Amino acid sequence: MNDISEILRELLDKYSNTRDLDDAFHDMLRADERLFSDYKAWCRDHGYSKSSGYRDFINEIVESQDSLWDNYREFDN
């Protein structure tokens, strides 16, 4: 089984939070039926919709990172 969370983290590291990430992930899903099946299961298991689950997950990571930096800046003062 593919680790969808890890794949998405790697894509985020490679492409940042850009359209290129979306395109790369969609290309991967179209090219690999097993990955697409694993993605559907991942969405179901994590409460995401199939159409926006990967994007919701990416946004959660970005918001978490932003929150971490906000806390760092707050303690730095």
C-alpha positions in Angstrom: 0.0 0.0 0.0 1.2 3.5 -0.9 1.7 6.0 1.9 -0.3 8.8 0.5 0.6 11.2 3.4 4.3 10.7 2.7 3.9 11.1 -1.1 2.0 14.4 -0.5 4.7 15.6 1.9 7.4 14.8 -0.7 5.5 16.6 -3.4 5.1 19.6 -1.1 8.8 19.7 -0.4 9.5 19.4 -4.2 6.9 21.8 -5.6 5.9 24.0 -2.6 2.2 24.7 -2.4 1.8 25.4 -6.2 -0.2 24.2 -9.2 2.7 22.1 -10.1 2.1 19.9 -7.0 -1.6 19.5 -8.1 -0.5 18.6 -11.6 2.1 16.1 -10.5 -0.2 14.4 -8.1 -3.0 14.1 -10.6 -0.5 12.7 -13.2 0.6 10.1 -10.6 -3.0 9.1 -9.9 -3.8 8.8 -13.6 -0.7 6.7 -14.3 -1.1 4.2 -11.4 -4.3 2.4 -10.7 -3.0 1.0 -7.5 -2.0 4.5 -6.2 -5.5 5.8 -7.1 -7.1 2.9 -5.2 -4.9 3.6 -2.2 -5.7 7.3 -2.5 -9.5 6.6 -2.4 -8.9 4.4 0.7 -6.7 7.1 2.4 -9.5 9.7 1.8 -12.1 7.4 3.3 -9.9 6.5 6.3 -9.1 10.2 7.0 -12.5 11.7 6.3 -11.5 13.5 3.2 -13.4 13.8 -0.1 -11.8 12.1 -3.0 -12.0 15.3 -5.1 -10.2 17.6 -2.6 -8.6 15.3 0.0 -5.1 15.8 -1.1 -5.5 19.6 -1.2 -7.1 19.6 2.2 -4.2 17.6 3.6 -1.6 19.9 2.0 -3.4 23.0 3.3 -3.4 21.5 6.8 0.4 21.0 6.6 0.9 24.5 5.4 -1.3 26.0 8.1 0.5 23.9 10.7 3.9 25.2 9.5 2.6 28.8 9.6 1.3 28.3 13.1 4.7 26.9 14.2 6.4 30.0 12.8 3.9 32.3 14.4 4.5 30.6 17.8 8.3 30.9 17.3 8.0 34.6 16.6 5.8 35.1 19.6 8.3 33.5 21.9 11.2 35.3 20.3 9.8 38.7 21.5 
